[in-house]
Amino acid sequence: MITEKDIKDIPKYMIERIKQKDKHDFPYGDSTRRFYSYLTKFNGELAKITVAVRNRYGKWYCKQVAVHGIHNDKCFIKDIIFYQISGYIVGWFSEGLTKEPKWWESDNWDWNDDKYFDPYAPVINPEFALKFKEYKYSQADRYPYCNILKYLRTYEKYPQAEYLMKMNLVNYATSKTILRKIAKDKKFRTWLIRNSAEIALKDYYVSTILKAYKENKNLEFVQQFEAFNKTFMHSDKYLPIKKAFNGNIERFFLYLKSQGTHDYTSYYDYLNACEKLGLDMTKDKNLVPHDFKFWHDTRINEYNSKKAEIDRKERAKFYKQFEDVANKYLSMQREMKDNYVVIIAKSPADLINEGNKLHHCVGCMGYDQKFIKEQSLIFFVRLKAEQDTPLVTVEYSLDTHRILQCRAEHNTTPNNEIMEFVNKKWLPYANRKLRQIAI
């Protein structure tokens, strides 16, 4: 086990290798902090040293910040801290780059759990691991990732990891699921060798590999289906599709694939249209039509036509309700000797026209619903000489017998003359007429 006393300074030759690597990666001397790592031996044990590097004031700086031993359950850290938002931060007081040390900087090494303080840091000398007898055949020098100790720990328990490396299946070299399968199943090993080139090229999910082997299916197909299924299953919106196919999502996937599409949103629209049209979706001719695009467009058009007819009928009923209310309170209109007249809205179209011309919201926001429910009425104030030209809109409450709103163009307040007419002449008149109406 490595102890704090075992930790030594970075050898000069390693500093030079790190510097050359950094110069290659950052030829213009980026001042941003970055990390590298190298393998060494401390107290007879393989260790990975993580170093922080940066450029400042035309100089290049390099310092050890973490030490991980392959069999240690803790790592040693120095002048480094981790924040959830900011990530890893390195202190540079001992190098003279700051006037005062941060609270977590120290001359001594601290320690933490081994799984922490292991930032992304390319390994400078992975071949060093092969000097250890137990890792001589590990293929560690071919391992391209930073977590090389994880790979070697896995190799100690599952020597089969060597074969994965030799087959260029590097991404699976630490997969215990794959390694256990290799150890137990000879047929799987044969199958894996036969498909290793494709797997290395496409980087399939582990679950894809196992399912393709178990069910003797094409790897590409299984991968596509798994990706499709993960996306598809996350949305409750598509429950009707799952129900229509009795939960057989693979059949649905195969059908879309046969139609040259993965657009299950279009199928959802198609299914919704078919159900609204009352079609029997237990029949394959409806569930999986031979030409999806043709029948999708056909059913959508049929549904839209049916919906338009329903909307027309419902709208006609709504317009009739609006007209009935307007006729009921028609006597509240006023046209006398004044310069202004007051006209009650006769239809929802009148509200829309008024809102468009005066640039306010009487044509939307539910005023038509409030009108037919007799919660409030809408009246138009017009110049007597220009009764077709919108001027001022009034919302009148049937509950309180008061004016709720009186708005001119762009929701502005009308001039004093109009306000006096509305409040002093029309409102008393309208309230008198309202008392005469049998409610």
Secondary structure, DSSP 8 states (H G I E B T S, - for coil): ---GGG-----HHHHHHHHHHHHHH-TT---S-EEEEEEEEETTEEEEEEEEEEEETTEEEEEEEEEEETT-SEEEE-SEEEETTTEEEE--TTTTSSSS--TT--SS-EEEETTSS-----BS-GGGGGGSGGGTTS-GGG--SS-HHHHHHHHHH-TTHHHHHHTT-GGGTT-HHHHHHHHH-HHHHHHHHHHHHHHHHH---HHHHHHHHHHT--HHHHHHHHHHHHHHHT-GGGHHHHHHTTT-HHHHHHHHHHTT---HHHHHHHHHHHHHTT--TTSHHHHS-SSHHHHHHHHHHHHHHHHHHHHHHHHHHHHHHHHHHHHHTGGG-B-SSSSEEEEE--SHHHHHHHHHHHTSGGGSTTHHHHHHTTSEEEEEEEETTBTTS--EEEEEETTT-SEEEEE-GGG----HHHHHIIIIIIHHHHHHHHHHS--
